Amino acid sequence: MFRLSSKLLGAATAGASATAAAAFVFQNRPGAAAKLDAPAEPKEINMKAFTFCEVLKTRTSSTGAEGKTGATKRITFGCKCSHQPISMVFVRATAEQHGQGEKPVTKFYNPVATTDSSFDIEVKLYPEGKVSGSLHNAKAGDVFQVKGPARQFKYATGQFKKMAFVIGGTGITPSYQLIKSVVEDSADNTPITLIFANKTKTSVPLLSELMSLQAAHKSQLEVHFLVDEEEDVGDTMRSVGWRNGRVDKDSLAELLPAPTAEGLKIFVCGPGSMAKAVSGSKVFGKGPPQQGPLTGALADLGYSAEQVHKI
Ligand SMILES: Cc1cc2nc3c(=O)[nH]c(=O)nc-3n(C[C@H](O)[C@H](O)[C@H](O)COP(=O)(O)OP(=O)(O)OC[C@H]3O[C@@H](n4cnc5c(N)ncnc54)[C@H](O)[C@@H]3O)c2cc1C
């Protein structure tokens, strides 16, 4: 794993001693202390070039067992990311970090939390995953190159009269950005329905965050958790929006606002097979991905292409 080398650390320590010595000298000059006491600005990532961002902490999320395919991990980077929903960052793993070939590999991730000096991403582990594997192996102090944020969808307050999200697995990360920003904006009262499908009860990314949002914004945010597993979710969980089953025509017809709902926008994001069955896939070619025609369950249920956005 790529850490700050002892040489770099040595230089940093030497630099720190020199700074401390300079501070001593300067603080003895009238008026100099205030400037020197000011905290260093955190590095802010940008789209022009990769920034070296240190991993501040990592934690295995509520989903799956650590190190197993499908588990998700929260990574906190010590860089500022002034993102607007929906946006993503580019994370590069060097050949040394991913250990599979000689070239660095870059992948996209949607920040799910930000502060003035840090941002978090939630990363699912893929088998042999180069970047996801490197991030799952990361320890505090490791450094990754990060670029961004880049906009995936621009939302204006009150742009739609109703919003719905049909989401599978880590497809929740971009949707969570948008849902959070809407419900936490006191000027935005758009009602939101989230239909969130996962394999098991214990493999739901951002579960505690979603439950907190739901509890704080009950009248605006309606969440339905669907789980594939056969074991019955039980009456208690059923009473708070959980059910067994997959996202299909029947569950969508029951849970989504009707196609006749005025100003409705439905966002779809999930694994390829799910997205294809729900709305048809995006079209990838030269240039930015295109929405492509609306097919699948949403088309069968009478929704129009204008009512649907494939994230
Ligand atoms: C706009 C955008 C935003 C994204 N945001 C997030 C996010 O917030 N969190 C997150 O965990 N992921 C996110 N992803 C997916 C992420 O960018 C990587 O594709 C993922 O981490 C796998 O990369 P890797 O280098 O580890 O896998 P690779 O080394 O490229 O592949 C390893 C194996 O996993 C399979 N695989 C790779 N990607 C997928 C996939 N998406 N679905 C199914 N199989 C796959 C490959 O076929 C291969 O077998 C996002 C993707 C996009 C396009």
The ligand as an SDF file (V2000), in Angstrom:
LIG
                    3D

 53 58  0  0  0  0  0  0  0  0999 V2000
  -20.7060    7.5290  -12.0530 C   0  0  0  0  0  0  0  0  0  0  0  0
  -20.2960    6.3670  -11.1800 C   0  0  0  0  0  0  0  0  0  0  0  0
  -20.3280    6.4820   -9.7980 C   0  0  0  0  0  0  0  0  0  0  0  0
  -19.9680    5.4020   -8.9970 C   0  0  0  0  0  0  0  0  0  0  0  0
  -20.0300    5.5300   -7.6270 N   0  0  0  0  0  0  0  0  0  0  0  0
  -19.6990    4.4770   -6.8440 C   0  0  0  0  0  0  0  0  0  0  0  0
  -19.7680    4.5790   -5.3980 C   0  0  0  0  0  0  0  0  0  0  0  0
  -20.0970    5.6280   -4.8380 O   0  0  0  0  0  0  0  0  0  0  0  0
  -19.4360    3.4640   -4.6770 N   0  0  0  0  0  0  0  0  0  0  0  0
  -19.0410    2.2830   -5.2770 C   0  0  0  0  0  0  0  0  0  0  0  0
  -18.7530    1.3180   -4.5530 O   0  0  0  0  0  0  0  0  0  0  0  0
  -18.9520    2.1850   -6.6230 N   0  0  0  0  0  0  0  0  0  0  0  0
  -19.2370    3.2310   -7.4120 C   0  0  0  0  0  0  0  0  0  0  0  0
  -19.1210    3.1220   -8.7670 N   0  0  0  0  0  0  0  0  0  0  0  0
  -18.4520    1.9140   -9.3300 C   0  0  0  0  0  0  0  0  0  0  0  0
  -16.9190    2.1530   -9.3080 C   0  0  0  0  0  0  0  0  0  0  0  0
  -16.5930    3.2610  -10.1340 O   0  0  0  0  0  0  0  0  0  0  0  0
  -16.0910    0.9530   -9.8120 C   0  0  0  0  0  0  0  0  0  0  0  0
  -16.6270    0.5080  -11.0240 O   0  0  0  0  0  0  0  0  0  0  0  0
  -16.0540   -0.1950   -8.8040 C   0  0  0  0  0  0  0  0  0  0  0  0
  -15.4780    0.2290   -7.5680 O   0  0  0  0  0  0  0  0  0  0  0  0
  -15.2190   -1.3820   -9.3540 C   0  0  0  0  0  0  0  0  0  0  0  0
  -13.9420   -0.9170   -9.7090 O   0  0  0  0  0  0  0  0  0  0  0  0
  -12.6570   -1.8480   -9.5160 P   0  0  0  0  0  0  0  0  0  0  0  0
  -11.4770   -1.1510  -10.1270 O   0  0  0  0  0  0  0  0  0  0  0  0
  -12.5420   -2.2680   -8.1040 O   0  0  0  0  0  0  0  0  0  0  0  0
  -13.0820   -3.1390  -10.3620 O   0  0  0  0  0  0  0  0  0  0  0  0
  -12.3630   -3.7520  -11.6520 P   0  0  0  0  0  0  0  0  0  0  0  0
  -10.9590   -4.1110  -11.3100 O   0  0  0  0  0  0  0  0  0  0  0  0
  -12.5970   -2.8580  -12.8290 O   0  0  0  0  0  0  0  0  0  0  0  0
  -13.2490   -5.0510  -11.8640 O   0  0  0  0  0  0  0  0  0  0  0  0
  -13.2280   -6.1700  -10.9790 C   0  0  0  0  0  0  0  0  0  0  0  0
  -14.3760   -7.0990  -11.2320 C   0  0  0  0  0  0  0  0  0  0  0  0
  -15.6150   -6.5140  -10.8280 O   0  0  0  0  0  0  0  0  0  0  0  0
  -16.5050   -6.4330  -11.9300 C   0  0  0  0  0  0  0  0  0  0  0  0
  -17.1380   -5.1060  -11.8490 N   0  0  0  0  0  0  0  0  0  0  0  0
  -16.5080   -3.9120  -11.8380 C   0  0  0  0  0  0  0  0  0  0  0  0
  -17.3850   -2.8950  -11.7280 N   0  0  0  0  0  0  0  0  0  0  0  0
  -18.6190   -3.4700  -11.6540 C   0  0  0  0  0  0  0  0  0  0  0  0
  -19.9300   -2.9640  -11.5220 C   0  0  0  0  0  0  0  0  0  0  0  0
  -20.1820   -1.6460  -11.4250 N   0  0  0  0  0  0  0  0  0  0  0  0
  -20.9530   -3.8710  -11.4710 N   0  0  0  0  0  0  0  0  0  0  0  0
  -20.7300   -5.2010  -11.5470 C   0  0  0  0  0  0  0  0  0  0  0  0
  -19.4780   -5.7370  -11.6810 N   0  0  0  0  0  0  0  0  0  0  0  0
  -18.4550   -4.8880  -11.7330 C   0  0  0  0  0  0  0  0  0  0  0  0
  -15.6550   -6.5590  -13.1670 C   0  0  0  0  0  0  0  0  0  0  0  0
  -16.3680   -7.1050  -14.2290 O   0  0  0  0  0  0  0  0  0  0  0  0
  -14.5570   -7.4660  -12.6800 C   0  0  0  0  0  0  0  0  0  0  0  0
  -14.9620   -8.8010  -12.6980 O   0  0  0  0  0  0  0  0  0  0  0  0
  -19.5210    4.1880   -9.5890 C   0  0  0  0  0  0  0  0  0  0  0  0
  -19.4880    4.0750  -10.9750 C   0  0  0  0  0  0  0  0  0  0  0  0
  -19.8740    5.1300  -11.7690 C   0  0  0  0  0  0  0  0  0  0  0  0
  -19.8390    4.9580  -13.2650 C   0  0  0  0  0  0  0  0  0  0  0  0
  1  2  1  0
  2  3  1  0
  2 52  2  0
  3  4  2  0
  4  5  1  0
  4 50  1  0
  5  6  2  0
  6  7  1  0
  6 13  1  0
  7  8  2  0
  7  9  1  0
  9 10  1  0
 10 11  2  0
 10 12  1  0
 12 13  2  0
 13 14  1  0
 14 15  1  0
 14 50  1  0
 15 16  1  0
 16 17  1  0
 16 18  1  0
 18 19  1  0
 18 20  1  0
 20 21  1  0
 20 22  1  0
 22 23  1  0
 23 24  1  0
 24 25  2  0
 24 26  1  0
 24 27  1  0
 27 28  1  0
 28 29  2  0
 28 30  1  0
 28 31  1  0
 31 32  1  0
 32 33  1  0
 33 34  1  0
 33 48  1  0
 34 35  1  0
 35 36  1  0
 35 46  1  0
 36 37  1  0
 36 45  1  0
 37 38  2  0
 38 39  1  0
 39 40  1  0
 39 45  2  0
 40 41  1  0
 40 42  2  0
 42 43  1  0
 43 44  2  0
 44 45  1  0
 46 47  1  0
 46 48  1  0
 48 49  1  0
 50 51  2  0
 51 52  1  0
 52 53  1  0
M  END
$$$$
